[in-house]
């Protein structure tokens, strides 16, 4: 037969799952922790002996606490994005966790024999003799994933020589 404590704990486990699935605000998790403190007489100060006797309770309590911190980090991230948006155009920025590693390959598109199209190339972001590429050409640095799209923009330019290079 299950102990009363096990049934009470099960009720809280179900409640945590509901809160997570409903994407409830941090305050709801705090309220749940307060209720657990009352129901299980969780001491205000860390008590290693109590923790040892009530491992299941303290485990769930710490899980809820950790989840609140993760949710708070997401909240802080939103605040940081708002702050950054006031300083720079976030269309050119990707914000990610500090321990995430993203590596993007880049190409340089060079357009030669393009005097007649110099204004169009400027508008597309090309730079005359840019990026230390030898020769008389308009050059642009792009992500490798954008290569096809970029070459599609240049299809309309007749009589030019287009190269894709990597350094």
Buried (B, 14 or more C-beta within 10 A) or exposed (E): EEEEEEEBBEEBEEBBEEBEEEEBEBEBBEBBBEEBEEBBEBEEEEEEEBBEEBEEBBEBBEEBEEBBEEBEEEEEEEEEEEEEEEEEEEEEEEEEEEEEEEEEEBBBBBBBEBEEBEEBBEEBBBBEEBEEBEEEBBBBBBEEEBBEEBBEBBEEBEEBEBBEEEE
